[in-house]
Amino acid sequence: DDYTFQGPFVKPLQSLFNKVYIRRGQTSVDIVGDMTRATLLVKNKSDLSAVMLKIQESFPEIHGEMFEGPERIGVNSSLHRVFKMKKIPDTNIIPYRLKENGSQRKRIENKQHALLFNLNFFDGVPEYHRVGCTEMFVAFELQIGLEAEINGLREDHLEKGEFWRPNHC
């Protein structure tokens, strides 16, 4: 009763196409970090703080850090780096980034704690894809946040007439 889990949901094709080909005229993508996304809705702030503290204590090297993917250090170096990263015990899950969700920018600027986070991870060896000249790794995302905050963001998107999917805030 302390939390609800939603998903996983696969990134819609139009969103993937936008990320890979439309944004800023890019011809390569480092990592599609949210090819599959799920959401952990936590009921209260103290439980959210406890979850986030546990992740940060277990994986201090990934919080707020920019992951150096294949576009920055090359495919071989990137794969070697992932191979050396710490896994969640008894799994093949390799967390590589924990950050505050972009929707939390104003809260952070106002010196308030973020209420929604993105935990990006690989499930074993990163999947490598090449389509034409576009190269990318595929990864996964678990959004972790206060249920009331996430529901409020979703309502805000709907009120503004924005397209909303269950896996997108």
C-alpha positions as CSV (number, residue, x, y, z in Angstrom):
1,D,0.0,0.0,0.0
2,D,3.0,2.3,0.3
3,Y,3.6,2.4,-3.4
4,T,2.2,1.6,-6.9
5,F,4.1,0.3,-9.9
6,Q,3.0,1.2,-13.4
7,G,4.4,-0.2,-16.6
8,P,6.6,-1.1,-18.3
9,F,5.7,0.8,-21.4
10,V,7.8,0.8,-24.6
11,K,8.6,4.2,-26.1
12,P,6.2,5.0,-28.9
13,L,7.6,4.9,-32.4
14,Q,6.8,8.6,-33.1
15,S,8.7,9.6,-29.9
16,L,11.7,7.4,-30.9
17,F,11.7,8.8,-34.4
18,N,11.7,12.3,-33.0
19,K,14.6,11.6,-30.6
20,V,16.7,9.9,-33.3
21,Y,16.0,12.0,-36.4
22,I,14.3,15.3,-35.6
23,R,15.8,16.8,-32.5
24,R,18.5,19.4,-33.4
25,G,19.2,17.7,-36.7
26,Q,21.3,15.0,-35.0
27,T,22.5,12.0,-36.9
28,S,23.6,10.0,-34.0
29,V,22.2,9.3,-30.6
30,D,24.3,8.3,-27.6
31,I,21.7,6.4,-25.6
32,V,18.0,6.0,-25.8
33,G,17.7,6.0,-22.0
34,D,14.0,5.4,-21.8
35,M,13.2,2.9,-24.6
36,T,11.2,1.1,-21.9
37,R,9.9,3.0,-18.9
38,A,8.1,2.1,-15.7
39,T,7.0,4.3,-12.8
40,L,7.2,3.7,-9.1
41,L,4.6,5.9,-7.4
42,V,5.5,6.4,-3.7
43,K,2.7,7.6,-1.4
44,N,4.6,9.9,1.0
45,K,7.7,12.1,1.1
46,S,9.4,10.2,3.9
47,D,9.2,6.9,1.9
48,L,10.4,8.6,-1.2
49,S,13.4,10.1,0.7
50,A,14.2,6.6,2.0
51,V,14.1,5.0,-1.4
52,M,16.3,7.7,-2.9
53,L,18.8,7.6,0.0
54,K,19.1,3.8,-0.5
55,I,19.8,4.2,-4.2
56,Q,22.3,7.0,-3.6
57,E,24.1,5.1,-0.9
58,S,24.2,1.9,-3.0
59,F,25.3,3.7,-6.2
60,P,26.9,7.0,-5.3
61,E,28.8,7.2,-8.6
62,I,25.7,7.6,-10.7
63,H,23.8,10.4,-9.0
64,G,23.7,13.5,-11.1
65,E,26.5,12.4,-13.3
66,M,26.6,12.5,-17.1
67,F,27.1,9.1,-18.5
68,E,29.9,9.0,-21.1
69,G,28.3,6.9,-23.8
70,P,29.5,5.8,-27.2
71,E,29.2,9.2,-28.8
72,R,31.8,10.6,-26.3
73,I,34.2,7.8,-25.7
74,G,33.4,5.2,-28.5
75,V,31.5,2.0,-28.5
76,N,34.4,-0.2,-27.2
77,S,35.3,2.1,-24.3
78,S,31.7,2.6,-23.4
79,L,31.0,-1.2,-23.3
80,H,34.1,-1.7,-21.3
81,R,33.0,0.9,-18.8
82,V,29.5,-0.6,-18.5
83,F,31.1,-4.1,-17.9
84,K,33.0,-2.7,-14.9
85,M,30.0,-0.9,-13.3
86,K,28.3,-2.2,-10.2
87,K,25.1,-4.3,-10.6
88,I,22.1,-4.5,-8.4
89,P,22.8,-7.7,-6.4
90,D,21.5,-11.0,-7.8
91,T,20.5,-9.3,-11.1
92,N,21.9,-8.2,-14.4
93,I,20.6,-4.6,-13.8
94,I,23.4,-2.0,-14.2
95,P,22.2,1.5,-13.0
96,Y,24.2,4.2,-14.9
97,R,22.4,7.4,-14.1
98,L,20.1,8.8,-11.3
99,K,18.9,12.4,-11.8
100,E,16.1,14.7,-10.9
101,N,13.3,14.6,-13.5
102,G,13.4,17.8,-15.7
103,S,9.9,18.7,-14.4
104,Q,11.5,19.4,-11.0
105,R,13.7,22.3,-12.2
106,K,11.6,25.0,-10.6
107,R,11.4,23.1,-7.3
108,I,15.2,22.8,-7.2
109,E,15.7,26.5,-8.2
110,N,13.5,27.3,-5.2
111,K,15.7,25.2,-2.9
112,Q,13.0,22.5,-2.5
113,H,13.6,18.8,-2.7
114,A,12.8,17.1,-6.0
115,L,9.7,14.8,-5.9
116,L,10.4,12.9,-9.2
117,F,13.6,11.1,-10.3
118,N,14.8,9.1,-13.3
119,L,16.9,6.0,-12.7
120,N,18.4,4.8,-16.0
121,F,19.8,1.3,-16.3
122,F,21.0,-1.4,-18.6
123,D,19.7,-4.9,-18.4
124,G,23.0,-6.8,-18.8
125,V,25.1,-5.8,-21.8
126,P,23.7,-2.6,-23.5
127,E,21.8,-3.3,-26.7
128,Y,23.6,-1.6,-29.6
129,H,21.6,-0.6,-32.7
130,R,22.6,1.0,-35.9
131,V,20.1,2.2,-38.5
132,G,21.8,3.8,-41.5
133,C,24.3,6.3,-39.9
134,T,22.5,6.5,-36.6
135,E,24.1,4.5,-33.8
136,M,22.6,4.1,-30.3
137,F,22.5,2.0,-27.1
138,V,19.1,1.1,-25.7
139,A,18.5,1.4,-22.0
140,F,15.6,1.5,-19.6
141,E,14.2,4.0,-17.2
142,L,12.4,3.8,-13.8
143,Q,10.7,7.0,-12.8
144,I,10.5,7.2,-9.0
145,G,8.3,9.9,-7.5
146,L,5.7,11.1,-5.2
147,E,2.3,9.9,-6.5
148,A,0.6,13.3,-5.9
149,E,3.4,15.0,-7.9
150,I,3.2,12.7,-10.8
151,N,-0.6,12.8,-11.0
152,G,-0.4,16.6,-10.8
153,L,2.1,16.7,-13.7
154,R,-0.2,14.5,-15.8
155,E,-3.3,16.7,-15.0
156,D,-1.3,19.8,-16.0
157,H,-0.3,18.2,-19.4
158,L,-4.0,17.3,-20.0
159,E,-5.2,20.8,-19.1
160,K,-2.7,22.3,-21.6
161,G,-4.0,20.0,-24.3
162,E,-0.7,18.1,-24.5
163,F,-0.5,14.5,-25.6
164,W,0.0,12.2,-22.7
165,R,0.8,8.5,-22.4
166,P,0.8,6.5,-19.2
167,N,4.6,6.2,-19.4
168,H,5.2,9.9,-19.9
169,C,4.9,12.8,-17.4
